[in-house]
Every structure is written in structure tokens, then in C-alpha cells.
């Protein structure tokens, strides 16, 4: 398994220009934020679901 970082990205992909490389790294960063946020949302939703099962008439 390999760890992909901004510093070693050229070991895994070639870029025509430094600008192209920079934009690709920015895109990967944005995608990672979305992925991490979705996991956080799923975790919070599951906790809410469990709480509503335990206390169906009460407030959360």
C-alpha cells in the first residue's frame, strides 16, 4: 500500500505543468473533504436513529 501525498504525487501521475499539478491536488483535497464529511454525517445520523429508537416520544 502507498500513501499518496501532495509531495509524492508525481510518483503516481504525470502533469504537463505545475499549474495542472496544483489544480489536481486542490481537486483531491476537495474530494477528501466531501468524503470525510459524508462519513461524519452518516455517523451522526446513525446516533440520532439509535436515540429516537430508545426515546421515540422524547426530544433529542
PDB file of N, CA, C, O and CB in Angstrom:
ATOM      1  N   UNK A   1       0.847  -1.179   0.000  1.00  0.00           N
ATOM      2  CA  UNK A   1       0.000   0.000   0.000  1.00  0.00           C
ATOM      3  C   UNK A   1       0.893   1.242   0.000  1.00  0.00           C
ATOM      4  O   UNK A   1       1.945   1.268   0.638  1.00  0.00           O
ATOM      5  CB  UNK A   1      -0.964  -0.002   1.226  1.00  0.00           C
ATOM      6  N   UNK A   2       0.455   2.258  -0.721  1.00  0.00           N
ATOM      7  CA  UNK A   2       1.205   3.503  -0.831  1.00  0.00           C
ATOM      8  C   UNK A   2       0.385   4.656  -0.275  1.00  0.00           C
ATOM      9  O   UNK A   2      -0.831   4.707  -0.457  1.00  0.00           O
ATOM     10  CB  UNK A   2       1.597   3.776  -2.293  1.00  0.00           C
ATOM     11  N   UNK A   3       1.048   5.573   0.396  1.00  0.00           N
ATOM     12  CA  UNK A   3       0.400   6.790   0.868  1.00  0.00           C
ATOM     13  C   UNK A   3       0.616   7.889  -0.153  1.00  0.00           C
ATOM     14  O   UNK A   3       1.753   8.255  -0.451  1.00  0.00           O
ATOM     15  CB  UNK A   3       0.941   7.213   2.257  1.00  0.00           C
ATOM     16  N   UNK A   4      -0.453   8.403  -0.678  1.00  0.00           N
ATOM     17  CA  UNK A   4      -0.395   9.490  -1.647  1.00  0.00           C
ATOM     18  C   UNK A   4      -0.403  10.814  -0.899  1.00  0.00           C
ATOM     19  O   UNK A   4      -1.298  11.074  -0.094  1.00  0.00           O
ATOM     20  CB  UNK A   4      -1.579   9.413  -2.652  1.00  0.00           C
ATOM     21  N   UNK A   5       0.581  11.638  -1.162  1.00  0.00           N
ATOM     22  CA  UNK A   5       0.649  12.974  -0.578  1.00  0.00           C
ATOM     23  C   UNK A   5       0.903  13.975  -1.696  1.00  0.00           C
ATOM     24  O   UNK A   5       1.253  13.602  -2.815  1.00  0.00           O
ATOM     25  CB  UNK A   5       1.761  13.061   0.516  1.00  0.00           C
ATOM     26  N   UNK A   6       0.723  15.233  -1.379  1.00  0.00           N
ATOM     27  CA  UNK A   6       0.990  16.276  -2.379  1.00  0.00           C
ATOM     28  C   UNK A   6       2.467  16.261  -2.780  1.00  0.00           C
ATOM     29  O   UNK A   6       2.812  16.577  -3.918  1.00  0.00           O
ATOM     30  CB  UNK A   6       0.596  17.675  -1.831  1.00  0.00           C
ATOM     31  N   UNK A   7       3.322  15.894  -1.845  1.00  0.00           N
ATOM     32  CA  UNK A   7       4.760  15.893  -2.118  1.00  0.00           C
ATOM     33  C   UNK A   7       5.185  14.750  -3.044  1.00  0.00           C
ATOM     34  O   UNK A   7       6.125  14.908  -3.823  1.00  0.00           O
ATOM     35  CB  UNK A   7       5.529  15.802  -0.814  1.00  0.00           C
ATOM     36  N   UNK A   8       4.507  13.603  -2.969  1.00  0.00           N
ATOM     37  CA  UNK A   8       4.930  12.471  -3.797  1.00  0.00           C
ATOM     38  C   UNK A   8       3.943  12.135  -4.922  1.00  0.00           C
ATOM     39  O   UNK A   8       4.012  11.050  -5.500  1.00  0.00           O
ATOM     40  CB  UNK A   8       5.125  11.255  -2.925  1.00  0.00           C
ATOM     41  N   UNK A   9       3.046  13.038  -5.229  1.00  0.00           N
ATOM     42  CA  UNK A   9       2.016  12.758  -6.234  1.00  0.00           C
ATOM     43  C   UNK A   9       2.606  12.463  -7.614  1.00  0.00           C
ATOM     44  O   UNK A   9       2.020  11.708  -8.391  1.00  0.00           O
ATOM     45  CB  UNK A   9       1.059  13.932  -6.332  1.00  0.00           C
ATOM     46  N   UNK A  10       3.757  13.052  -7.919  1.00  0.00           N
ATOM     47  CA  UNK A  10       4.360  12.814  -9.239  1.00  0.00           C
ATOM     48  C   UNK A  10       4.904  11.390  -9.376  1.00  0.00           C
ATOM     49  O   UNK A  10       5.261  10.972 -10.478  1.00  0.00           O
ATOM     50  CB  UNK A  10       5.486  13.818  -9.490  1.00  0.00           C
ATOM     51  N   UNK A  11       4.970  10.647  -8.282  1.00  0.00           N
ATOM     52  CA  UNK A  11       5.339   9.230  -8.366  1.00  0.00           C
ATOM     53  C   UNK A  11       4.195   8.396  -8.924  1.00  0.00           C
ATOM     54  O   UNK A  11       4.409   7.274  -9.382  1.00  0.00           O
ATOM     55  CB  UNK A  11       5.748   8.699  -6.987  1.00  0.00           C
ATOM     56  N   UNK A  12       2.979   8.939  -8.889  1.00  0.00           N
ATOM     57  CA  UNK A  12       1.787   8.198  -9.295  1.00  0.00           C
ATOM     58  C   UNK A  12       1.104   8.765 -10.534  1.00  0.00           C
ATOM     59  O   UNK A  12       0.319   8.070 -11.179  1.00  0.00           O
ATOM     60  CB  UNK A  12       0.810   8.169  -8.165  1.00  0.00           C
ATOM     61  N   UNK A  13       1.393  10.026 -10.876  1.00  0.00           N
ATOM     62  CA  UNK A  13       0.726  10.682 -12.004  1.00  0.00           C
ATOM     63  C   UNK A  13       1.642  11.741 -12.588  1.00  0.00           C
ATOM     64  O   UNK A  13       2.377  12.409 -11.860  1.00  0.00           O
ATOM     65  CB  UNK A  13      -0.623  11.311 -11.567  1.00  0.00           C
ATOM     66  N   UNK A  14       1.596  11.890 -13.901  1.00  0.00           N
ATOM     67  CA  UNK A  14       2.395  12.904 -14.589  1.00  0.00           C
ATOM     68  C   UNK A  14       1.537  14.132 -14.879  1.00  0.00           C
ATOM     69  O   UNK A  14       0.334  14.016 -15.114  1.00  0.00           O
ATOM     70  CB  UNK A  14       2.990  12.337 -15.903  1.00  0.00           C
ATOM     71  N   UNK A  15       2.161  15.310 -14.860  1.00  0.00           N
ATOM     72  CA  UNK A  15       1.477  16.567 -15.126  1.00  0.00           C
ATOM     73  C   UNK A  15       2.254  17.352 -16.174  1.00  0.00           C
ATOM     74  O   UNK A  15       3.485  17.320 -16.208  1.00  0.00           O
ATOM     75  CB  UNK A  15       1.314  17.394 -13.829  1.00  0.00           C
ATOM     76  N   UNK A  16       1.515  18.057 -17.028  1.00  0.00           N
ATOM     77  CA  UNK A  16       2.141  18.870 -18.073  1.00  0.00           C
ATOM     78  C   UNK A  16       2.772  20.127 -17.498  1.00  0.00           C
ATOM     79  O   UNK A  16       3.829  20.570 -17.947  1.00  0.00           O
ATOM     80  CB  UNK A  16       1.118  19.246 -19.137  1.00  0.00           C
ATOM     81  N   UNK A  17       2.102  20.697 -16.490  1.00  0.00           N
ATOM     82  CA  UNK A  17       2.572  21.950 -15.902  1.00  0.00           C
ATOM     83  C   UNK A  17       2.401  21.901 -14.383  1.00  0.00           C
ATOM     84  O   UNK A  17       1.671  21.062 -13.854  1.00  0.00           O
ATOM     85  CB  UNK A  17       1.805  23.163 -16.501  1.00  0.00           C
ATOM     86  N   UNK A  18       3.076  22.799 -13.704  1.00  0.00           N
ATOM     87  CA  UNK A  18       2.913  22.921 -12.255  1.00  0.00           C
ATOM     88  C   UNK A  18       1.500  23.389 -11.910  1.00  0.00           C
ATOM     89  O   UNK A  18       0.951  23.007 -10.876  1.00  0.00           O
ATOM     90  CB  UNK A  18       3.955  23.898 -11.674  1.00  0.00           C
ATOM     91  N   UNK A  19       0.918  24.212 -12.772  1.00  0.00           N
ATOM     92  CA  UNK A  19      -0.452  24.681 -12.548  1.00  0.00           C
ATOM     93  C   UNK A  19      -1.431  23.503 -12.598  1.00  0.00           C
ATOM     94  O   UNK A  19      -2.338  23.408 -11.771  1.00  0.00           O
ATOM     95  CB  UNK A  19      -0.840  25.752 -13.600  1.00  0.00           C
ATOM     96  N   UNK A  20      -1.243  22.619 -13.562  1.00  0.00           N
ATOM     97  CA  UNK A  20      -2.099  21.437 -13.661  1.00  0.00           C
ATOM     98  C   UNK A  20      -1.953  20.571 -12.404  1.00  0.00           C
ATOM     99  O   UNK A  20      -2.943  20.064 -11.875  1.00  0.00           O
ATOM    100  CB  UNK A  20      -1.748  20.615 -14.929  1.00  0.00           C
ATOM    101  N   UNK A  21      -0.731  20.410 -11.939  1.00  0.00           N
ATOM    102  CA  UNK A  21      -0.473  19.644 -10.722  1.00  0.00           C
ATOM    103  C   UNK A  21      -1.177  20.287  -9.522  1.00  0.00           C
ATOM    104  O   UNK A  21      -1.818  19.594  -8.731  1.00  0.00           O
ATOM    105  CB  UNK A  21       1.046  19.541 -10.462  1.00  0.00           C
ATOM    106  N   UNK A  22      -1.060  21.581  -9.395  1.00  0.00           N
ATOM    107  CA  UNK A  22      -1.665  22.305  -8.287  1.00  0.00           C
ATOM    108  C   UNK A  22      -3.186  22.168  -8.305  1.00  0.00           C
ATOM    109  O   UNK A  22      -3.801  21.945  -7.262  1.00  0.00           O
ATOM    110  CB  UNK A  22      -1.268  23.780  -8.338  1.00  0.00           C
ATOM    111  N   UNK A  23      -3.788  22.297  -9.469  1.00  0.00           N
ATOM    112  CA  UNK A  23      -5.244  22.174  -9.586  1.00  0.00           C
ATOM    113  C   UNK A  23      -5.704  20.755  -9.256  1.00  0.00           C
ATOM    114  O   UNK A  23      -6.761  20.567  -8.654  1.00  0.00           O
ATOM    115  CB  UNK A  23      -5.702  22.561 -11.002  1.00  0.00           C
ATOM    116  N   UNK A  24      -4.919  19.767  -9.645  1.00  0.00           N
ATOM    117  CA  UNK A  24      -5.269  18.377  -9.358  1.00  0.00           C
ATOM    118  C   UNK A  24      -5.203  18.113  -7.850  1.00  0.00           C
ATOM    119  O   UNK A  24      -6.076  17.443  -7.299  1.00  0.00           O
ATOM    120  CB  UNK A  24      -4.326  17.413 -10.118  1.00  0.00           C
ATOM    121  N   UNK A  25      -4.188  18.627  -7.195  1.00  0.00           N
ATOM    122  CA  UNK A  25      -4.053  18.476  -5.748  1.00  0.00           C
ATOM    123  C   UNK A  25      -5.218  19.165  -5.041  1.00  0.00           C
ATOM    124  O   UNK A  25      -5.759  18.625  -4.076  1.00  0.00           O
ATOM    125  CB  UNK A  25      -2.704  19.055  -5.259  1.00  0.00           C
ATOM    126  N   UNK A  26      -5.610  20.344  -5.508  1.00  0.00           N
ATOM    127  CA  UNK A  26      -6.765  21.051  -4.931  1.00  0.00           C
ATOM    128  C   UNK A  26      -8.042  20.222  -5.085  1.00  0.00           C
ATOM    129  O   UNK A  26      -8.844  20.127  -4.156  1.00  0.00           O
ATOM    130  CB  UNK A  26      -6.946  22.433  -5.604  1.00  0.00           C
ATOM    131  N   UNK A  27      -8.224  19.626  -6.263  1.00  0.00           N
ATOM    132  CA  UNK A  27      -9.397  18.791  -6.510  1.00  0.00           C
ATOM    133  C   UNK A  27      -9.422  17.599  -5.559  1.00  0.00           C
ATOM    134  O   UNK A  27     -10.461  17.293  -4.974  1.00  0.00           O
ATOM    135  CB  UNK A  27      -9.415  18.308  -7.967  1.00  0.00           C
ATOM    136  N   UNK A  28      -8.283  16.926  -5.403  1.00  0.00           N
ATOM    137  CA  UNK A  28      -8.214  15.785  -4.494  1.00  0.00           C
ATOM    138  C   UNK A  28      -8.534  16.203  -3.060  1.00  0.00           C
ATOM    139  O   UNK A  28      -9.207  15.473  -2.331  1.00  0.00           O
ATOM    140  CB  UNK A  28      -6.827  15.139  -4.558  1.00  0.00           C
ATOM    141  N   UNK A  29      -8.053  17.369  -2.661  1.00  0.00           N
ATOM    142  CA  UNK A  29      -8.326  17.872  -1.306  1.00  0.00           C
ATOM    143  C   UNK A  29      -9.814  18.118  -1.096  1.00  0.00           C
ATOM    144  O   UNK A  29     -10.366  17.778  -0.049  1.00  0.00           O
ATOM    145  CB  UNK A  29      -7.544  19.165  -1.047  1.00  0.00           C
ATOM    146  N   UNK A  30     -10.458  18.710  -2.095  1.00  0.00           N
ATOM    147  CA  UNK A  30     -11.899  18.965  -2.004  1.00  0.00           C
ATOM    148  C   UNK A  30     -12.690  17.658  -1.947  1.00  0.00           C
ATOM    149  O   UNK A  30     -13.654  17.542  -1.190  1.00  0.00           O
ATOM    150  CB  UNK A  30     -12.368  19.811  -3.200  1.00  0.00           C
ATOM    151  N   UNK A  31     -12.278  16.678  -2.748  1.00  0.00           N
ATOM    152  CA  UNK A  31     -12.962  15.387  -2.737  1.00  0.00           C
ATOM    153  C   UNK A  31     -12.811  14.711  -1.381  1.00  0.00           C
ATOM    154  O   UNK A  31     -13.767  14.125  -0.872  1.00  0.00           O
ATOM    155  CB  UNK A  31     -12.416  14.478  -3.847  1.00  0.00           C
ATOM    156  N   UNK A  32     -11.633  14.787  -0.797  1.00  0.00           N
ATOM    157  CA  UNK A  32     -11.400  14.178   0.507  1.00  0.00           C
ATOM    158  C   UNK A  32     -12.260  14.827   1.590  1.00  0.00           C
ATOM    159  O   UNK A  32     -12.764  14.138   2.477  1.00  0.00           O
ATOM    160  CB  UNK A  32      -9.926  14.282   0.879  1.00  0.00           C
ATOM    161  N   UNK A  33     -12.431  16.141   1.523  1.00  0.00           N
ATOM    162  CA  UNK A  33     -13.302  16.836   2.477  1.00  0.00           C
ATOM    163  C   UNK A  33     -14.733  16.327   2.375  1.00  0.00           C
ATOM    164  O   UNK A  33     -15.389  16.101   3.392  1.00  0.00           O
ATOM    165  CB  UNK A  33     -13.265  18.353   2.235  1.00  0.00           C
ATOM    166  N   UNK A  34     -15.216  16.148   1.155  1.00  0.00           N
ATOM    167  CA  UNK A  34     -16.587  15.661   0.943  1.00  0.00           C
ATOM    168  C   UNK A  34     -16.722  14.243   1.494  1.00  0.00           C
ATOM    169  O   UNK A  34     -17.698  13.931   2.177  1.00  0.00           O
ATOM    170  CB  UNK A  34     -16.960  15.695  -0.570  1.00  0.00           C
ATOM    171  N   UNK A  35     -15.752  13.392   1.200  1.00  0.00           N
ATOM    172  CA  UNK A  35     -15.803  12.011   1.679  1.00  0.00           C
ATOM    173  C   UNK A  35     -15.818  11.985   3.208  1.00  0.00           C
ATOM    174  O   UNK A  35     -16.631  11.280   3.805  1.00  0.00           O
ATOM    175  CB  UNK A  35     -14.600  11.200   1.136  1.00  0.00           C
ATOM    176  N   UNK A  36     -14.939  12.734   3.836  1.00  0.00           N
ATOM    177  CA  UNK A  36     -14.884  12.763   5.295  1.00  0.00           C
ATOM    178  C   UNK A  36     -16.162  13.326   5.891  1.00  0.00           C
ATOM    179  O   UNK A  36     -16.619  12.841   6.926  1.00  0.00           O
ATOM    180  CB  UNK A  36     -13.693  13.580   5.762  1.00  0.00           C
ATOM    181  N   UNK A  37     -16.748  14.336   5.263  1.00  0.00           N
ATOM    182  CA  UNK A  37     -17.989  14.924   5.744  1.00  0.00           C
ATOM    183  C   UNK A  37     -19.139  13.930   5.635  1.00  0.00           C
ATOM    184  O   UNK A  37     -19.979  13.860   6.532  1.00  0.00           O
ATOM    185  CB  UNK A  37     -18.312  16.196   4.964  1.00  0.00           C
ATOM    186  N   UNK A  38     -19.189  13.166   4.557  1.00  0.00           N
ATOM    187  CA  UNK A  38     -20.259  12.184   4.387  1.00  0.00           C
ATOM    188  C   UNK A  38     -20.183  11.121   5.470  1.00  0.00           C
ATOM    189  O   UNK A  38     -21.215  10.688   5.983  1.00  0.00           O
ATOM    190  CB  UNK A  38     -20.181  11.533   2.998  1.00  0.00           C
ATOM    191  N   UNK A  39     -18.974  10.694   5.826  1.00  0.00           N
ATOM    192  CA  UNK A  39     -18.829   9.705   6.893  1.00  0.00           C
ATOM    193  C   UNK A  39     -19.294  10.294   8.217  1.00  0.00           C
ATOM    194  O   UNK A  39     -19.940   9.606   9.008  1.00  0.00           O
ATOM    195  CB  UNK A  39     -17.366   9.227   7.001  1.00  0.00           C
ATOM    196  N   UNK A  40     -18.975  11.549   8.462  1.00  0.00           N
ATOM    197  CA  UNK A  40     -19.389  12.215   9.688  1.00  0.00           C
ATOM    198  C   UNK A  40     -20.909  12.347   9.737  1.00  0.00           C
ATOM    199  O   UNK A  40     -21.525  12.129  10.780  1.00  0.00           O
ATOM    200  CB  UNK A  40     -18.728  13.596   9.800  1.00  0.00           C
ATOM    201  N   UNK A  41     -21.496  12.698   8.621  1.00  0.00           N
ATOM    202  CA  UNK A  41     -22.956  12.824   8.547  1.00  0.00           C
ATOM    203  C   UNK A  41     -23.607  11.467   8.807  1.00  0.00           C
ATOM    204  O   UNK A  41     -24.588  11.386   9.546  1.00  0.00           O
ATOM    205  CB  UNK A  41     -23.394  13.379   7.162  1.00  0.00           C
ATOM    206  N   UNK A  42     -23.082  10.419   8.219  1.00  0.00           N
ATOM    207  CA  UNK A  42     -23.641   9.085   8.417  1.00  0.00           C
ATOM    208  C   UNK A  42     -23.543   8.665   9.876  1.00  0.00           C
ATOM    209  O   UNK A  42     -24.473   8.065  10.415  1.00  0.00           O
ATOM    210  CB  UNK A  42     -22.925   8.068   7.529  1.00  0.00           C
ATOM    211  N   UNK A  43     -22.442   8.970  10.506  1.00  0.00           N
ATOM    212  CA  UNK A  43     -22.248   8.624  11.910  1.00  0.00           C
ATOM    213  C   UNK A  43     -23.253   9.371  12.797  1.00  0.00           C
ATOM    214  O   UNK A  43     -23.865   8.777  13.685  1.00  0.00           O
ATOM    215  CB  UNK A  43     -20.805   8.947  12.345  1.00  0.00           C
ATOM    216  N   UNK A  44     -23.415  10.665  12.551  1.00  0.00           N
ATOM    217  CA  UNK A  44     -24.367  11.451  13.341  1.00  0.00           C
ATOM    218  C   UNK A  44     -25.802  10.995  13.095  1.00  0.00           C
ATOM    219  O   UNK A  44     -26.611  10.961  14.022  1.00  0.00           O
ATOM    220  CB  UNK A  44     -24.229  12.942  13.013  1.00  0.00           C
ATOM    221  N   UNK A  45     -26.115  10.650  11.867  1.00  0.00           N
ATOM    222  CA  UNK A  45     -27.466  10.184  11.544  1.00  0.00           C
ATOM    223  C   UNK A  45     -27.755   8.865  12.261  1.00  0.00           C
ATOM    224  O   UNK A  45     -28.862   8.661  12.761  1.00  0.00           O
ATOM    225  CB  UNK A  45     -27.635  10.013  10.014  1.00  0.00           C
ATOM    226  N   UNK A  46     -26.786   7.988  12.312  1.00  0.00           N
ATOM    227  CA  UNK A  46     -26.971   6.715  12.989  1.00  0.00           C
ATOM    228  C   UNK A  46     -27.181   6.922  14.496  1.00  0.00           C
ATOM    229  O   UNK A  46     -28.035   6.271  15.098  1.00  0.00           O
ATOM    230  CB  UNK A  46     -25.763   5.799  12.736  1.00  0.00           C
ATOM    231  N   UNK A  47     -26.410   7.816  15.097  1.00  0.00           N
ATOM    232  CA  UNK A  47     -26.583   8.114  16.521  1.00  0.00           C
ATOM    233  C   UNK A  47     -27.983   8.668  16.795  1.00  0.00           C
ATOM    234  O   UNK A  47     -28.613   8.304  17.788  1.00  0.00           O
ATOM    235  CB  UNK A  47     -25.511   9.119  16.995  1.00  0.00           C
ATOM    236  N   UNK A  48     -28.462   9.538  15.923  1.00  0.00           N
ATOM    237  CA  UNK A  48     -29.806  10.092  16.070  1.00  0.00           C
ATOM    238  C   UNK A  48     -30.851   8.988  15.937  1.00  0.00           C
ATOM    239  O   UNK A  48     -31.813   8.944  16.703  1.00  0.00           O
ATOM    240  CB  UNK A  48     -30.057  11.198  15.023  1.00  0.00           C
ATOM    241  N   UNK A  49     -30.663   8.106  14.975  1.00  0.00           N
ATOM    242  CA  UNK A  49     -31.573   6.981  14.772  1.00  0.00           C
ATOM    243  C   UNK A  49     -31.660   6.126  16.036  1.00  0.00           C
ATOM    244  O   UNK A  49     -32.755   5.780  16.480  1.00  0.00           O
ATOM    245  CB  UNK A  49     -31.113   6.124  13.576  1.00  0.00           C
ATOM    246  N   UNK A  50     -30.511   5.788  16.613  1.00  0.00           N
ATOM    247  CA  UNK A  50     -30.494   4.976  17.833  1.00  0.00           C
ATOM    248  C   UNK A  50     -31.188   5.695  18.986  1.00  0.00           C
ATOM    249  O   UNK A  50     -31.914   5.078  19.766  1.00  0.00           O
ATOM    250  CB  UNK A  50     -29.052   4.631  18.224  1.00  0.00           C
ATOM    251  N   UNK A  51     -30.965   6.972  19.084  1.00  0.00           N
ATOM    252  CA  UNK A  51     -31.586   7.758  20.166  1.00  0.00           C
ATOM    253  C   UNK A  51     -33.107   7.803  20.013  1.00  0.00           C
ATOM    254  O   UNK A  51     -33.839   7.687  20.995  1.00  0.00           O
ATOM    255  CB  UNK A  51     -31.018   9.195  20.182  1.00  0.00           C
ATOM    256  N   UNK A  52     -33.567   7.969  18.793  1.00  0.00           N
ATOM    257  CA  UNK A  52     -35.016   8.005  18.550  1.00  0.00           C
ATOM    258  C   UNK A  52     -35.640   6.634  18.806  1.00  0.00           C
ATOM    259  O   UNK A  52     -36.802   6.559  19.207  1.00  0.00           O
ATOM    260  CB  UNK A  52     -35.312   8.463  17.101  1.00  0.00           C
ATOM    261  N   UNK A  53     -34.907   5.563  18.589  1.00  0.00           N
ATOM    262  CA  UNK A  53     -35.421   4.238  18.907  1.00  0.00           C
ATOM    263  C   UNK A  53     -35.567   4.076  20.420  1.00  0.00           C
ATOM    264  O   UNK A  53     -36.536   3.491  20.904  1.00  0.00           O
ATOM    265  CB  UNK A  53     -34.497   3.146  18.334  1.00  0.00           C
ATOM    266  N   UNK A  54     -34.597   4.599  21.150  1.00  0.00           N
ATOM    267  CA  UNK A  54     -34.597   4.483  22.599  1.00  0.00           C
ATOM    268  C   UNK A  54     -35.648   5.378  23.232  1.00  0.00           C
ATOM    269  O   UNK A  54     -36.299   4.982  24.198  1.00  0.00           O
ATOM    270  CB  UNK A  54     -33.231   4.820  23.151  1.00  0.00           C
ATOM    271  N   UNK A  55     -35.820   6.590  22.693  1.00  0.00           N
ATOM    272  CA  UNK A  55     -36.763   7.578  23.210  1.00  0.00           C
ATOM    273  C   UNK A  55     -37.688   8.058  22.090  1.00  0.00           C
ATOM    274  O   UNK A  55     -37.533   9.188  21.626  1.00  0.00           O
ATOM    275  CB  UNK A  55     -36.010   8.773  23.841  1.00  0.00           C
ATOM    276  N   UNK A  56     -38.642   7.242  21.642  1.00  0.00           N
ATOM    277  CA  UNK A  56     -39.467   7.611  20.489  1.00  0.00           C
ATOM    278  C   UNK A  56     -40.332   8.862  20.707  1.00  0.00           C
ATOM    279  O   UNK A  56     -40.588   9.591  19.749  1.00  0.00           O
ATOM    280  CB  UNK A  56     -40.356   6.459  20.132  1.00  0.00           C
ATOM    281  N   UNK A  57     -40.777   9.124  21.913  1.00  0.00           N
ATOM    282  CA  UNK A  57     -41.627  10.278  22.156  1.00  0.00           C
ATOM    283  C   UNK A  57     -40.864  11.494  22.693  1.00  0.00           C
ATOM    284  O   UNK A  57     -41.384  12.610  22.693  1.00  0.00           O
ATOM    285  CB  UNK A  57     -42.711   9.902  23.118  1.00  0.00           C
ATOM    286  N   UNK A  58     -39.643  11.272  23.144  1.00  0.00           N
ATOM    287  CA  UNK A  58     -38.863  12.353  23.743  1.00  0.00           C
ATOM    288  C   UNK A  58     -38.130  13.179  22.713  1.00  0.00           C
ATOM    289  O   UNK A  58     -38.038  12.815  21.540  1.00  0.00           O
ATOM    290  CB  UNK A  58     -37.880  11.796  24.726  1.00  0.00           C
ATOM    291  N   UNK A  59     -37.613  14.294  23.176  1.00  0.00           N
ATOM    292  CA  UNK A  59     -36.845  15.140  22.274  1.00  0.00           C
ATOM    293  C   UNK A  59     -35.394  14.682  22.288  1.00  0.00           C
ATOM    294  O   UNK A  59     -34.927  14.081  23.255  1.00  0.00           O
ATOM    295  CB  UNK A  59     -36.959  16.636  22.672  1.00  0.00           C
ATOM    296  N   UNK A  60     -34.696  14.974  21.209  1.00  0.00           N
ATOM    297  CA  UNK A  60     -33.286  14.589  21.088  1.00  0.00           C
ATOM    298  C   UNK A  60     -32.472  15.775  21.474  1.00  0.00           C
ATOM    299  O   UNK A  60     -31.243  15.712  21.457  1.00  0.00           O
ATOM    300  CB  UNK A  60     -32.922  14.104  19.654  1.00  0.00           C
TER     301      UNK A  60
END
